[in-house]
Amino acid sequence: MVEKYDTVVIGAGPAGTAAASSLKAQGQKVAIVEEDLWGGTCPNRGCDPKKILYTAVEAKEQADLLAGQGLNTQSSIEWPDLMANKRNYTKQISPGTHESLKNNGIETITGHAQFVDQHTLEIGQQTIEAQNVIIATGLRPRILDIKGKEFLQTSNEFLDLDEMPESITILGGGYVAFELAGIASSAGAKVTLIHHNNRPLKAFPEKLVQTLCDQLSENGVEIILDQEITEIQKDSASYRVIGNDFDKKTDIVFAAVGRIANVDQLGLDQIGVEYSSKGVKVNEHLQSDVSHFYAVGDSAASPVPKLTPVAGFEANYVVDQILGDHKEIGYPLVPTIIFSLPKLSQVGVTAQQAEEDTDRYQVRTVNVEEWITYKRQHEKQPLVQLVIDQKQDQVVGAACLSMEADEMINYLRLLIKHEYSANEVSQTLFNYPTIASDIQYLY
């Protein structure tokens, strides 16, 4: 007998579980299908476990900055203990998520989903039908198509290393590459980061990126730009990373060269759903070419960063769509952050965009090294960059490079959202000295 559902969700990550739970709460008959870890990438092998590793690294870096300033404890990363802490957290995620969904009355199906037609799908020997489908299968690491690619590891393996190798080579110049480089270097590895052009982290302001690269280099990370890697060779207990006039020996090689949408094995091309490596093609309602097929989070080729908060936002939006609210999606301001050493964050109008309209925008970069918030920690060259709409006297964009950047960008995002003028900010009182109280002096 073929079981029929109001909505079937493919993928049990943050977006999929949020959508399934909300629809069930509204009285729908819902099934959710997962072939890997329940809970998805973020809590199992992404942002959450990475943040656990980063927390220890951040504490070590702050202690190192205060060495000789009243703090004399010699700090070091004990990688096996840190990994045990990470695993103690992640081991509960998949079974806990699965159990929670079942307890909420959602049908959970483990296996690979394959569409037979626009309403029917098979999971192994099981066949089910859906009135609506939500695709939330996420992304997977992209592997370079080079000779010896079978020797490449990804962030999945990095986040589960039993021991930190003496030397690590990371291929890539994006978020993940810089985050892994900072963690590994602080944990004692000799790290080499190789990027194929001369502009890593191209979505962020060039001045702040260059400062980040300089600081990583000062801390022992070798950054090599404009180098195409053509081959990885296995050499007894190590590897050789080979490029044009380039040959480097290393203990392990990680590919951090982006991620691709995990939608190419669902049979979507057989039922008229268009997709690419960026995800399922969607309209302003997050619908695919087949109107009852929706895509959310990392699976959707939507024009916003692939982040967990965005996935949750899109999931809630699609729930409303299925329940009858047919307004077009409108995205709020989305801040982004790289948990590097130091952190790099950004929100709103970028410096690159501002440079295209200098009559309207002014870019102001402030070195806050002498401010008490940063001087007390002996931070090196922390920077805050503002994009100001000169006609409105309002901040419309911001970027931060510091160990406080994750929280500072959240405050600035609120100012941008609510269109505070410089005068209004100056009339707002915050606790002092804090990163919030610094804001009025940035204008």
C-alpha positions as CSV (number, residue, x, y, z in Angstrom):
1,M,0.0,0.0,0.0
2,V,1.3,3.4,-1.0
3,E,1.2,5.9,2.0
4,K,0.0,9.4,1.1
5,Y,1.2,12.6,2.8
6,D,0.3,16.2,2.6
7,T,4.0,17.2,2.6
8,V,7.1,15.1,2.2
9,V,10.4,16.8,3.3
10,I,13.7,15.5,1.8
11,G,16.5,16.2,4.2
12,A,16.5,16.5,8.0
13,G,18.8,19.4,8.5
14,P,17.8,22.7,10.2
15,A,15.5,23.8,7.3
16,G,13.9,20.4,6.8
17,T,13.2,19.7,10.4
18,A,11.8,23.2,11.0
19,A,9.4,22.9,8.0
20,A,8.3,19.4,9.0
21,S,7.6,20.3,12.6
22,S,5.7,23.5,11.7
23,L,3.5,21.8,9.1
24,K,2.8,18.9,11.5
25,A,1.8,21.5,14.2
26,Q,-0.7,22.9,11.7
27,G,-2.4,19.5,11.3
28,Q,-0.7,18.2,8.1
29,K,0.3,14.6,7.6
30,V,4.1,14.9,7.2
31,A,7.0,12.6,6.4
32,I,10.7,13.4,6.4
33,V,13.4,11.5,4.6
34,E,17.1,11.4,5.6
35,E,19.9,9.2,4.2
36,D,22.7,10.6,6.3
37,L,22.8,12.2,9.8
38,W,19.6,13.5,11.3
39,G,20.0,17.1,12.1
40,G,22.0,17.9,9.0
41,T,25.5,19.4,8.4
42,C,25.4,22.3,10.8
43,P,25.0,20.5,14.2
44,N,26.8,17.3,13.1
45,R,29.8,18.3,11.0
46,G,29.5,22.0,10.4
47,C,29.0,25.3,12.3
48,D,28.3,23.8,15.8
49,P,31.2,21.4,16.1
50,K,33.5,23.9,14.4
51,K,32.5,26.5,17.1
52,I,33.4,24.0,19.8
53,L,36.9,23.6,18.4
54,Y,37.1,27.3,17.8
55,T,36.2,28.1,21.4
56,A,39.3,26.5,22.8
57,V,41.4,28.0,20.0
58,E,40.0,31.5,20.8
59,A,40.7,31.1,24.5
60,K,44.3,30.1,23.7
61,E,44.8,33.1,21.3
62,Q,43.5,35.5,23.9
63,A,45.7,34.0,26.6
64,D,48.7,34.3,24.3
65,L,47.9,38.0,23.7
66,L,47.9,38.6,27.4
67,A,51.1,36.7,28.1
68,G,53.3,38.8,30.3
69,Q,50.5,41.3,31.0
70,G,49.4,39.6,34.2
71,L,48.5,36.2,32.8
72,N,51.4,33.8,32.9
73,T,49.7,30.5,32.3
74,Q,51.2,28.7,29.3
75,S,48.3,27.5,27.2
76,S,48.2,24.8,24.5
77,I,45.6,22.9,22.6
78,E,45.3,19.2,23.6
79,W,43.7,18.0,20.4
80,P,42.5,14.6,21.5
81,D,40.7,16.1,24.5
82,L,39.2,18.9,22.4
83,M,38.0,16.3,19.9
84,A,36.5,14.2,22.7
85,N,34.6,17.3,23.8
86,K,33.3,17.8,20.3
87,R,32.3,14.2,19.9
88,N,30.5,14.3,23.2
89,Y,28.3,17.1,21.8
90,T,27.8,15.7,18.3
91,K,27.0,12.1,19.3
92,Q,23.6,13.0,20.6
93,I,22.5,15.2,17.6
94,S,21.4,12.6,15.1
95,P,19.6,10.2,17.4
96,G,18.1,13.1,19.4
97,T,16.8,14.8,16.2
98,H,15.3,11.5,14.9
99,E,13.6,10.8,18.2
100,S,12.2,14.3,18.5
101,L,10.7,14.2,15.1
102,K,9.0,10.8,15.8
103,N,7.7,12.1,19.1
104,N,6.1,15.0,17.3
105,G,4.1,12.6,15.1
106,I,6.2,13.0,12.0
107,E,6.9,9.9,9.9
108,T,10.6,9.5,9.7
109,I,12.1,7.5,6.8
110,T,15.8,6.6,6.6
111,G,17.2,6.1,3.1
112,H,17.8,7.7,-0.3
113,A,14.8,9.3,-2.0
114,Q,14.3,8.9,-5.7
115,F,11.4,10.5,-7.5
116,V,9.3,8.3,-9.8
117,D,6.9,11.1,-10.9
118,Q,5.9,14.5,-9.7
119,H,4.0,13.1,-6.7
120,T,5.6,9.7,-6.1
121,L,9.0,8.8,-4.6
122,E,10.8,5.6,-3.6
123,I,13.0,5.1,-0.6
124,G,14.5,1.7,-1.0
125,Q,11.5,-0.7,-1.2
126,Q,9.1,1.9,0.2
127,T,6.9,4.0,-2.1
128,I,5.1,7.1,-0.9
129,E,3.1,10.0,-2.4
130,A,3.2,13.7,-1.6
131,Q,0.9,16.6,-2.4
132,N,3.7,19.0,-1.6
133,V,7.5,18.4,-1.6
134,I,10.2,20.4,0.2
135,I,13.8,19.7,-0.9
136,A,16.2,20.5,1.9
137,T,19.1,18.1,1.2
138,G,21.8,20.7,1.8
139,L,25.3,20.9,0.3
140,R,28.3,18.6,0.1
141,P,32.0,19.5,-0.1
142,R,33.3,20.0,-3.7
143,I,36.3,17.9,-4.6
144,L,38.8,19.3,-7.2
145,D,38.9,17.2,-10.4
146,I,42.6,16.7,-10.4
147,K,44.9,13.7,-10.6
148,G,45.1,12.1,-7.1
149,K,41.8,13.7,-6.0
150,E,41.1,10.5,-4.0
151,F,43.8,11.6,-1.5
152,L,41.9,14.9,-0.7
153,Q,40.1,15.2,2.6
154,T,37.3,17.7,3.4
155,S,36.1,19.7,6.3
156,N,34.1,16.6,7.3
157,E,37.3,14.7,8.0
158,F,39.0,17.7,9.6
159,L,36.2,18.0,12.2
160,D,36.8,14.4,13.2
161,L,40.6,14.2,13.3
162,D,41.9,11.9,16.0
163,E,45.3,13.7,16.1
164,M,46.4,17.0,14.7
165,P,49.1,16.3,12.1
166,E,52.4,18.1,12.1
167,S,51.7,19.7,8.7
168,I,48.5,20.5,6.9
169,T,47.9,21.9,3.4
170,I,44.5,23.5,2.7
171,L,43.4,24.2,-0.9
172,G,40.9,27.0,-1.1
173,G,40.4,30.7,-0.3
174,G,36.9,30.9,1.2
175,Y,35.2,30.7,4.6
176,V,36.1,27.1,5.4
177,A,39.7,27.3,4.2
178,F,40.4,30.3,6.5
179,E,38.6,28.8,9.5
180,L,40.4,25.5,9.3
181,A,43.7,27.2,8.8
182,G,43.3,29.2,12.0
183,I,42.2,26.3,14.1
184,A,44.9,24.0,12.8
185,S,47.7,26.6,13.3
186,S,46.6,27.4,16.8
187,A,46.5,23.6,17.5
188,G,50.2,23.4,16.6
189,A,50.2,22.3,12.9
190,K,52.3,23.9,10.3
191,V,49.6,25.2,7.9
192,T,49.9,26.1,4.2
193,L,46.9,27.6,2.5
194,I,46.9,27.6,-1.3
195,H,44.4,29.6,-3.4
196,H,44.2,29.6,-7.2
197,N,44.0,33.4,-7.6
198,N,45.2,36.5,-5.8
199,R,41.9,37.5,-4.1
200,P,40.8,35.1,-1.4
201,L,37.5,35.9,0.5
202,K,36.5,38.1,-2.5
203,A,33.1,38.9,-1.0
204,F,34.8,40.8,1.9
205,P,36.6,44.2,1.8
206,E,40.1,43.8,0.4
207,K,41.8,45.9,3.1
208,L,40.3,43.7,5.9
209,V,41.2,40.5,4.0
210,Q,44.8,41.6,3.5
211,T,45.1,42.5,7.2
212,L,43.7,39.1,8.1
213,C,46.1,37.3,5.8
214,D,49.0,39.4,7.3
215,Q,48.0,38.3,10.8
216,L,47.7,34.7,9.9
217,S,51.1,34.8,8.3
218,E,52.6,36.4,11.4
219,N,51.2,33.5,13.3
220,G,52.8,30.9,11.1
221,V,50.3,30.2,8.4
222,E,51.9,30.1,4.9
223,I,49.5,31.7,2.4
224,I,50.3,31.0,-1.3
225,L,48.2,32.8,-3.9
226,D,47.9,32.5,-7.6
227,Q,48.8,28.8,-7.6
228,E,46.9,26.2,-9.5
229,I,47.3,22.7,-8.0
230,T,47.3,20.0,-10.6
231,E,48.1,16.8,-8.7
232,I,48.2,15.1,-5.3
233,Q,50.7,12.3,-4.9
234,K,50.9,9.7,-2.1
235,D,54.5,9.5,-0.8
236,S,54.8,6.7,1.8
237,A,53.4,8.3,5.0
238,S,52.9,11.8,3.5
239,Y,51.6,13.5,0.4
240,R,53.0,15.8,-2.3
241,V,50.9,18.8,-3.5
242,I,52.0,19.6,-7.1
243,G,51.3,22.6,-9.2
244,N,53.0,24.7,-11.9
245,D,56.6,25.0,-10.7
246,F,55.3,24.0,-7.3
247,D,55.9,20.9,-5.1
248,K,55.2,20.7,-1.4
249,K,55.3,17.8,1.0
250,T,52.6,17.6,3.7
251,D,51.1,15.2,6.1
252,I,47.5,15.7,4.9
253,V,45.6,17.7,2.3
254,F,42.2,19.3,2.7
255,A,40.1,20.6,-0.1
256,A,38.0,23.6,1.0
257,V,37.1,24.8,-2.5
258,G,33.4,25.4,-2.0
259,R,30.3,23.2,-1.8
260,I,27.7,21.9,-4.3
261,A,24.0,21.3,-3.8
262,N,23.1,17.8,-2.9
263,V,20.2,17.5,-5.3
264,D,21.7,15.7,-8.4
265,Q,20.8,12.2,-7.3
266,L,17.1,12.6,-6.6
267,G,15.8,12.1,-10.1
268,L,14.7,15.7,-10.4
269,D,15.7,16.0,-14.1
270,Q,13.2,13.2,-14.9
271,I,10.2,15.1,-13.5
272,G,10.9,18.6,-14.8
273,V,12.6,20.2,-11.8
274,E,15.6,22.3,-13.0
275,Y,18.7,22.5,-10.9
276,S,22.5,23.2,-11.0
277,S,25.4,22.8,-8.7
278,K,24.1,25.9,-6.8
279,G,20.8,24.2,-6.1
280,V,17.2,23.9,-7.3
281,K,16.1,26.8,-9.5
282,V,13.4,28.7,-7.6
283,N,11.1,31.7,-8.1
284,E,10.2,34.4,-5.6
285,H,8.0,31.9,-3.8
286,L,10.8,29.3,-3.5
287,Q,9.0,27.1,-5.9
288,S,10.7,25.1,-8.6
289,D,9.5,24.7,-12.2
290,V,7.0,22.2,-10.7
291,S,4.8,24.4,-8.5
292,H,4.3,22.0,-5.6
293,F,8.0,21.4,-5.3
294,Y,9.8,23.8,-3.0
295,A,13.5,24.1,-2.2
296,V,14.9,25.7,1.0
297,G,18.2,26.5,2.6
298,D,21.4,25.2,0.9
299,S,19.3,23.3,-1.6
300,A,17.8,26.4,-3.1
301,A,19.6,28.5,-5.7
302,S,18.4,31.6,-3.9
303,P,20.3,34.9,-4.0
304,V,21.4,34.9,-0.3
305,P,24.3,33.4,1.7
306,K,24.0,29.7,2.5
307,L,23.7,30.0,6.2
308,T,21.7,28.2,8.9
309,P,19.6,31.3,9.9
310,V,18.7,31.8,6.2
311,A,17.7,28.1,6.0
312,G,15.3,28.5,9.0
313,F,13.9,31.7,7.5
314,E,13.2,30.1,4.2
315,A,11.7,27.0,5.9
316,N,9.2,29.2,7.8
317,Y,8.4,31.1,4.6
318,V,7.6,27.9,2.7
319,V,5.4,26.6,5.5
320,D,3.3,29.7,5.1
321,Q,3.2,29.2,1.3
322,I,1.9,25.7,1.6
323,L,-0.7,26.8,4.1
324,G,-2.0,29.5,1.8
325,D,0.0,32.7,2.2
326,H,1.3,33.5,-1.3
327,K,3.3,36.7,-0.9
328,E,6.7,36.9,-2.4
329,I,9.7,36.2,-0.2
330,G,11.5,39.2,1.2
331,Y,14.9,38.7,2.9
332,P,16.1,40.6,5.9
333,L,19.6,41.8,6.2
334,V,21.9,38.8,6.5
335,P,25.2,39.2,8.4
336,T,28.0,36.8,7.5
337,I,31.1,35.8,9.5
338,I,34.3,33.9,9.2
339,F,35.5,32.4,12.4
340,S,39.1,32.9,11.5
341,L,41.8,34.4,13.8
342,P,40.7,37.1,14.1
343,K,37.1,37.0,13.1
344,L,35.9,38.7,9.9
345,S,32.2,39.7,9.5
346,Q,30.1,41.8,7.2
347,V,26.5,43.1,6.7
348,G,24.6,45.3,4.3
349,V,26.1,47.4,1.5
350,T,29.7,46.4,0.9
351,A,32.7,48.5,0.3
352,Q,32.9,47.2,-3.3
353,Q,29.3,48.3,-3.9
354,A,30.0,51.7,-2.4
355,E,33.0,52.3,-4.6
356,E,30.6,52.1,-7.6
357,D,28.6,55.1,-6.3
358,T,31.0,57.5,-4.5
359,D,28.5,60.4,-4.8
360,R,26.1,58.5,-2.5
361,Y,28.3,56.4,-0.3
362,Q,31.4,57.1,1.9
363,V,33.6,54.2,3.2
364,R,35.2,54.9,6.5
365,T,37.7,52.4,8.0
366,V,38.7,52.9,11.6
367,N,41.6,51.2,13.4
368,V,40.3,50.7,16.9
369,E,43.5,49.2,18.3
370,E,43.8,52.0,20.9
371,W,40.2,51.7,22.1
372,I,39.8,50.1,25.5
373,T,37.6,47.3,24.2
374,Y,40.5,46.0,22.1
375,K,43.6,47.4,23.9
376,R,42.7,45.5,27.1
377,Q,43.1,42.3,25.1
378,H,46.2,43.6,23.2
379,E,44.5,42.9,19.8
380,K,46.6,43.6,16.8
381,Q,45.1,46.0,14.2
382,P,41.4,45.4,14.8
383,L,39.4,47.3,12.1
384,V,35.8,48.4,11.7
385,Q,34.7,49.6,8.2
386,L,31.4,51.5,7.7
387,V,29.6,52.3,4.5
388,I,27.6,55.6,5.1
389,D,24.8,56.9,3.0
390,Q,25.9,60.6,2.9
391,K,22.4,61.8,2.0
392,Q,20.7,60.1,4.8
393,D,23.5,60.3,7.3
394,Q,23.0,56.6,8.1
395,V,25.2,53.5,8.2
396,V,24.0,51.1,5.5
397,G,26.9,48.6,5.6
398,A,29.6,47.4,7.9
399,A,32.5,45.0,8.1
400,C,34.6,44.1,11.2
401,L,37.9,42.4,11.7
402,S,38.6,41.6,15.3
403,M,38.0,39.0,18.0
404,E,34.8,40.9,18.8
405,A,33.5,41.0,15.2
406,D,30.8,38.4,15.7
407,E,29.0,40.5,18.2
408,M,29.8,43.9,16.9
409,I,28.3,43.1,13.5
410,N,25.0,42.1,15.2
411,Y,24.8,45.6,16.8
412,L,25.6,47.3,13.5
413,R,23.0,45.2,11.7
414,L,20.3,46.5,14.1
415,L,21.4,50.1,13.5
416,I,21.2,49.5,9.7
417,K,17.9,47.8,9.9
418,H,16.3,50.5,12.0
419,E,18.0,53.4,10.0
420,Y,19.5,55.1,13.0
421,S,21.2,58.4,12.2
422,A,24.5,59.4,13.8
423,N,22.6,61.8,16.1
424,E,20.3,59.1,17.2
425,V,23.1,56.8,18.0
426,S,24.9,59.5,20.0
427,Q,21.8,59.9,22.1
428,T,21.7,56.2,23.0
429,L,23.4,55.0,26.2
430,F,25.1,51.7,26.5
431,N,27.1,50.0,29.3
432,Y,30.7,51.2,29.2
433,P,33.2,50.0,28.2
434,T,31.7,47.5,25.8
435,I,31.6,46.9,22.1
436,A,28.1,48.5,22.1
437,S,29.3,51.7,23.7
438,D,32.0,51.9,21.0
439,I,29.5,52.3,18.2
440,Q,28.8,56.1,18.6
441,Y,32.5,56.8,18.2
442,L,32.6,55.1,14.8
443,Y,30.5,57.7,13.1
